[in-house]
Amino acid sequence: MLTEVPPRHRPDHHRAACLVLDGRGRVLLSRAHSASVRPGLPWTVVPAGSTARQAAARVANRALGTRVPATQLHYLSELHLPPGPDGEAAHDLRVFAHQQRGSAPRARTGPHLHWRPLESIVEDELDPAAAHCLRKDLDRLLSLTAEEIAEPAALSDIEREARRLIDPVPGMWRKTEPAGVVVIGPPAVGKSTLLKRHTAHAPHTDHVRDIVPVNRGPGRDNYLSRYLRGDDASAFFCQMETLLLRVLQNLRTTGSGVLDQDVHSSLAYAKALRLSGALSRRQYETYYRYHHLLASALLPPAAVVHLTARTDVLMRRMRRRNRVLERSFTSSYVSLVAQCFEDVAEELSARLPVHHIDASEMTPDQVLARFRELIPEHPVPTLTKEQQR
């Protein structure tokens, strides 16, 4: 589980909803309690120390009265909703989908819920969040195959099979000490700004900057630059090239270093590319096998800081810094990348200390102060005899 963050750093405007579909193309909606309140998607507040995917799975569990694994949820989109007309607080809604197996739903659903035909739902019958989500994704949802709607489960199947084939991994090389801290997170979240400010007042700490280049000077290029300029065929080669550079970045980092991204950042982007269709199943499988082999052979960092922010905040920061190769980033893509970083952080938390900082409403000084609260001094992880060989 990710480190629990005090409420003042994780406000309760983070919510998760689950769009539950059955085999007949019907969606499960909450009932309207009055004429002034419209039906909506089942949702819940994301508690501190949890993730949106976990919260959405709990929503589906309560709605259906059965266990719905979080890994089987299909991520759709994130919505930033302003304050409502009746004084409702502004909130961010991260929407997932779950498709029931078989041709009919269970006989019973949770209280105050009912099934509605997806094609017949109109905007006037839904709350703004559900209307926006369905209006945006209706055509895509109706065209998804059973395999596509279960894509998160397909990703976990690929990853599980790769670990089964490769584990245990012998030590191919070993540094004498791990990296101190790795900071991961979506673009424009403030990773470099945080580490520059931290190391400016920590003379014995080395800021290991991201070494993945966007270009290599006049007349030279790399796969990342090509992909960001619209060459979709470069997506797979971009991920493999980036993975190699992240490994080299890790190997050059000593215990006094704080890393601006590492191999797990590459994994988050690979997940996003697979879920968006830029990587095929075979390409993702190939990438993940190399990722798992190399990540298993590297000495893990002492701690990971997962820095995140709302999508509207990230988009505003990207527009402000106006980098040429970020101009093509859409809010849906940035939201997907942020969700994939959350998934990677959750996976890492099973074996490493992972700290979550939501910087949406925080100044750089507040982010730095929170970072120093979470990372006073981390002991070097104890290696097993197998790892020390």
VOGU-3710 file (C-alpha; in Angstrom, 3 decimals, decimal comma):
1> mltevpprhr> 0,000/0,000/0,000  1,214/3,512/-0,763  2,201/5,725/2,132  -0,840/7,398/3,639  -0,696/11,149/3,119  -2,277/13,586/5,615  -5,702/14,864/4,480  -4,417/18,394/3,868  -2,173/16,934/1,155  -4,788/14,578/-0,287
11> pdhhraaclv> -8,137/16,422/-0,389  -11,312/14,401/-0,711  -12,142/15,762/-4,178  -10,511/12,667/-5,703  -13,249/10,221/-6,640  -13,486/7,003/-8,650  -16,465/5,650/-10,566  -17,106/2,288/-12,185  -19,140/1,943/-15,368  -20,508/-1,620/-15,053
21> ldgrgrvlls> -21,643/-3,193/-18,345  -23,458/-6,476/-18,834  -23,537/-8,822/-21,815  -26,642/-7,094/-23,186  -25,022/-3,693/-23,486  -26,698/-2,300/-20,387  -25,077/-0,046/-17,806  -25,637/-0,018/-14,039  -26,693/3,424/-12,758  -27,639/4,829/-9,384
31> rahsasvrpg> -31,301/5,749/-9,035  -32,428/9,357/-8,803  -33,766/10,157/-5,294  -35,718/13,236/-6,413  -36,731/15,157/-9,501  -33,822/17,568/-8,993  -31,209/14,781/-8,806  -30,390/12,760/-11,904  -29,077/9,182/-12,124  -25,318/8,779/-12,169
41> lpwtvvpags> -22,463/6,315/-12,145  -21,702/4,582/-8,825  -18,699/6,372/-7,319  -16,732/6,778/-4,094  -14,114/9,092/-2,612  -10,548/7,769/-3,018  -9,214/7,508/0,556  -5,688/8,474/1,468  -3,310/5,542/1,073  -5,443/3,972/-1,670
51> tarqaaarva> -5,609/4,316/-5,459  -8,386/5,225/-7,869  -8,316/1,741/-9,381  -8,744/0,107/-5,965  -11,578/2,490/-5,076  -13,362/1,788/-8,380  -13,063/-1,954/-7,733  -14,735/-1,470/-4,340  -17,542/0,416/-6,086  -18,090/-2,536/-8,439
61> nralgtrvpa> -17,899/-5,000/-5,535  -20,677/-3,189/-3,638  -22,797/-2,726/-6,759  -22,653/-6,365/-7,866  -22,264/-8,163/-4,561  -19,292/-10,095/-5,924  -15,525/-9,711/-6,036  -14,240/-7,624/-8,958  -10,406/-7,618/-9,128  -8,951/-4,154/-9,635
71> tqlhylselh> -6,698/-5,497/-12,400  -9,776/-6,304/-14,498  -10,985/-2,712/-14,651  -10,607/-0,898/-17,966  -9,496/2,719/-17,512  -11,640/5,194/-19,463  -10,977/8,823/-18,578  -10,604/11,450/-15,894  -13,022/14,359/-15,496  -12,438/17,603/-13,613
81> lppgpdgeaa> -15,826/18,874/-12,474  -16,333/22,439/-11,190  -18,469/23,265/-8,138  -22,110/22,299/-8,635  -25,077/24,723/-8,636  -26,256/23,486/-5,230  -22,921/23,990/-3,503  -21,312/20,630/-4,336  -17,530/20,820/-4,065  -15,354/20,606/-7,171
91> hdlrvfahqq> -13,957/17,132/-7,695  -11,996/14,931/-10,066  -13,633/11,737/-11,234  -11,499/8,904/-12,596  -13,768/6,521/-14,520  -13,191/2,783/-15,051  -15,279/0,136/-16,805  -16,070/-3,451/-15,850  -17,901/-5,902/-18,101  -19,947/-8,692/-16,595
101> rgsaprartg> -19,368/-12,157/-18,019  -22,291/-13,963/-19,642  -25,388/-12,627/-21,366  -27,251/-11,393/-18,289  -26,378/-9,533/-15,101  -26,769/-10,982/-11,644  -30,360/-11,060/-10,398  -29,550/-8,630/-7,605  -27,508/-5,457/-7,576  -26,727/-3,119/-4,748
111> phlhwrples> -29,442/-0,878/-3,254  -30,584/2,137/-5,254  -29,073/0,797/-8,495  -30,720/-0,306/-11,722  -29,756/-1,468/-15,240  -30,391/0,809/-18,222  -29,821/0,155/-21,966  -26,631/1,962/-22,922  -27,982/3,147/-26,285  -31,070/4,775/-24,750
121> ivedeldpaa> -29,285/6,903/-22,163  -29,481/10,610/-22,931  -27,671/13,494/-21,337  -30,769/14,830/-19,568  -31,093/11,612/-17,556  -27,576/11,626/-16,123  -25,496/13,759/-13,814  -22,835/15,845/-15,612  -20,005/13,396/-14,836  -21,797/10,364/-16,224
131> ahclrkdldr> -23,111/12,319/-19,224  -19,659/13,585/-20,124  -18,109/10,156/-19,760  -20,747/8,356/-21,810  -20,954/11,035/-24,482  -17,187/10,846/-24,918  -16,742/7,075/-24,749  -20,091/5,635/-25,864  -19,040/4,792/-29,422  -15,722/3,375/-28,264
141> llsltaeeia> -17,352/1,243/-25,565  -19,885/-0,226/-27,968  -17,144/-1,153/-30,434  -14,820/-2,792/-27,892  -14,335/-6,538/-28,089  -14,382/-8,698/-24,973  -10,572/-8,873/-25,141  -10,238/-5,091/-25,348  -12,587/-4,379/-22,453  -10,500/-6,796/-20,343
151> epaalsdier> -7,205/-5,186/-21,385  -5,887/-4,592/-17,830  -6,304/-8,302/-17,151  -4,505/-9,050/-20,415  -1,598/-6,835/-19,305  -1,395/-8,595/-15,956  -1,437/-11,975/-17,732  1,536/-10,938/-19,891  3,443/-9,652/-16,868  2,722/-12,729/-14,762
161> earrlidpvp> 3,863/-15,069/-17,539  7,080/-13,082/-18,056  7,897/-13,283/-14,337  7,204/-17,019/-14,361  9,586/-17,583/-17,272  12,376/-15,325/-16,027  12,367/-15,661/-12,210  14,618/-16,163/-10,358  17,083/-13,747/-11,966  20,776/-14,169/-11,106
171> gmwrktepag> 22,769/-11,013/-10,407  24,309/-9,943/-13,728  25,927/-6,914/-12,174  25,699/-5,247/-8,827  26,515/-1,806/-7,565  27,870/-1,506/-4,045  24,913/0,621/-2,956  21,417/1,439/-4,221  20,138/4,791/-5,395  18,837/6,826/-2,488
181> vvvigppavg> 15,459/7,900/-3,859  13,688/7,685/-7,220  10,989/10,237/-8,103  8,442/9,073/-10,687  5,345/10,680/-12,139  3,642/12,021/-15,273  5,021/14,878/-17,400  4,965/18,414/-15,918  4,248/17,135/-12,414  7,374/18,853/-11,022
191> kstllkrhta> 9,957/16,059/-10,649  12,964/18,052/-11,869  11,878/21,190/-10,021  11,573/19,252/-6,768  14,978/17,571/-7,070  16,770/20,758/-8,132  15,408/22,564/-5,103  16,202/19,631/-2,813  19,822/19,162/-3,916  20,495/22,933/-3,878
201> haphtdhvrd> 20,347/22,736/-0,079  21,727/19,208/0,291  25,417/19,393/-0,668  26,017/15,669/-0,218  23,115/14,681/-2,475  23,466/14,268/-6,227  20,559/15,088/-8,554  20,717/12,436/-11,297  18,847/14,090/-14,138  16,772/12,273/-16,710
211> ivpvnrgpgr> 19,211/11,231/-19,448  16,602/10,293/-22,068  17,141/12,936/-24,779  14,289/14,388/-26,787  16,731/15,011/-29,640  20,433/14,615/-30,292  21,291/17,912/-31,907  21,039/19,203/-35,481  20,719/16,443/-38,023  20,503/13,723/-35,370
221> dnylsrylrg> 17,451/12,076/-33,953  16,129/9,343/-31,683  12,992/7,221/-31,506  11,375/9,330/-28,787  11,566/12,448/-30,969  10,156/10,557/-33,928  7,256/9,133/-31,939  6,336/12,488/-30,399  6,329/14,007/-33,878  3,688/11,490/-34,964
231> ddasaffcqm> 5,632/8,441/-36,191  3,558/5,714/-34,479  5,824/2,989/-35,879  8,581/4,293/-33,576  6,625/3,616/-30,363  8,107/0,164/-29,684  11,681/1,173/-30,558  11,259/4,292/-28,420  10,362/2,155/-25,401  13,274/-0,249/-25,888
241> etlllrvlqn> 15,749/2,612/-26,368  14,395/4,422/-23,318  14,618/1,261/-21,207  18,330/0,927/-22,011  19,007/4,561/-21,118  17,094/4,217/-17,836  19,219/1,184/-16,909  22,403/3,143/-17,595  21,017/6,016/-15,535  20,402/3,660/-12,611
251> lrttgsgvld> 23,867/2,086/-12,834  25,517/5,512/-12,641  23,645/6,456/-9,455  25,217/6,042/-6,029  23,590/5,984/-2,615  23,844/9,784/-2,448  21,840/10,154/-5,647  18,208/11,066/-6,132  16,940/9,840/-9,488  14,678/11,821/-11,791
261> qdvhsslaya> 12,749/8,779/-13,151  14,072/5,227/-13,674  13,138/1,960/-15,421  9,713/1,962/-13,762  8,890/5,280/-15,436  9,460/3,546/-18,765  7,057/0,798/-17,689  4,316/3,348/-16,951  4,663/4,856/-20,418  4,717/1,386/-22,019
271> kalrlsgals> 1,447/0,521/-20,264  -0,104/3,752/-21,550  1,085/3,059/-25,096  -0,345/-0,463/-25,007  -3,699/0,700/-23,622  -3,908/3,468/-26,227  -3,141/1,014/-29,049  0,310/2,371/-29,988  1,928/-0,930/-28,913  0,615/-4,326/-29,987
281> rrqyetyyry> 0,192/-7,159/-27,523  3,348/-8,855/-28,878  5,346/-5,641/-28,643  4,277/-5,031/-25,058  5,063/-8,638/-24,167  8,561/-8,273/-25,647  9,132/-4,967/-23,873  7,918/-6,277/-20,522  10,182/-9,341/-20,608  13,239/-7,116/-21,091
291> hhllasallp> 11,988/-4,683/-18,468  11,444/-7,393/-15,877  14,809/-9,033/-16,547  16,738/-5,769/-16,252  14,750/-4,358/-13,329  15,223/-7,622/-11,415  18,980/-7,505/-11,954  19,309/-3,908/-10,741  19,714/-3,031/-7,092  16,387/-1,469/-5,980
301> paavvhltar> 16,362/2,118/-4,672  15,953/2,805/-0,977  12,596/4,496/-1,621  10,301/5,725/-4,387  8,348/8,990/-4,374  5,283/8,985/-6,618  4,575/12,614/-7,497  1,186/13,250/-9,084  -1,305/16,013/-9,858  -4,710/16,445/-11,460
311> tdvlmrrmrr> -4,807/16,294/-15,242  -6,020/19,888/-15,609  -3,050/21,036/-13,506  -0,604/19,028/-15,628  -2,085/20,395/-18,865  -1,886/23,972/-17,565  1,773/23,508/-16,623  2,612/22,005/-20,009  0,949/24,904/-21,807  2,900/27,326/-19,640
321> rnrvlersft> 6,313/25,762/-20,331  5,362/25,358/-24,018  7,702/22,549/-25,040  7,318/21,831/-28,743  7,055/18,052/-28,408  4,405/18,293/-25,655  2,007/20,376/-27,735  0,402/17,248/-29,169  -0,403/15,798/-25,718  -4,150/15,593/-25,127
331> ssyvslvaqc> -5,754/15,604/-21,697  -6,978/12,028/-22,251  -3,421/10,843/-22,994  -1,956/12,679/-19,988  -4,732/11,276/-17,786  -3,961/7,754/-19,028  -0,233/8,209/-18,315  -1,025/9,488/-14,796  -3,211/6,431/-14,134  -0,444/4,105/-15,369
341> fedvaeelsa> 2,050/5,766/-13,016  -0,424/5,175/-10,180  -0,635/1,497/-11,159  3,173/1,157/-11,276  3,524/2,859/-7,876  0,992/0,434/-6,410  2,886/-2,550/-7,842  6,197/-1,257/-6,432  4,698/-0,699/-2,983  4,546/-4,482/-2,462
351> rlpvhhidas> 8,357/-4,587/-2,149  9,620/-1,008/-1,710  8,716/2,015/0,411  6,547/4,107/-1,948  5,442/7,592/-0,895  2,645/9,465/-2,671  2,564/13,269/-2,964  -0,371/14,932/-4,685  0,982/18,304/-5,825  -2,277/19,576/-7,355
361> emtpdqvlar> -2,867/22,233/-4,677  0,709/22,576/-3,387  3,390/25,171/-4,099  6,948/24,024/-4,926  7,975/24,955/-1,367  5,193/22,791/0,078  6,129/19,874/-2,189  9,765/20,182/-1,085  8,787/20,302/2,590  6,587/17,232/2,202
371> frelipehpv> 9,352/15,409/0,318  11,778/16,042/3,168  9,233/14,868/5,723  8,795/11,580/3,863  12,470/11,029/3,028  14,570/11,891/6,095  16,958/8,942/5,820  16,211/5,555/4,327  18,324/2,528/5,253  19,878/0,492/2,482
381> ptltkeqqr> 17,672/-2,534/1,694  19,070/-5,843/2,937  19,877/-8,181/0,050  19,315/-11,912/0,129  22,173/-14,321/-0,604  20,583/-14,973/-3,982  20,687/-11,234/-4,785  24,255/-10,834/-3,558  25,682/-13,463/-5,897
//
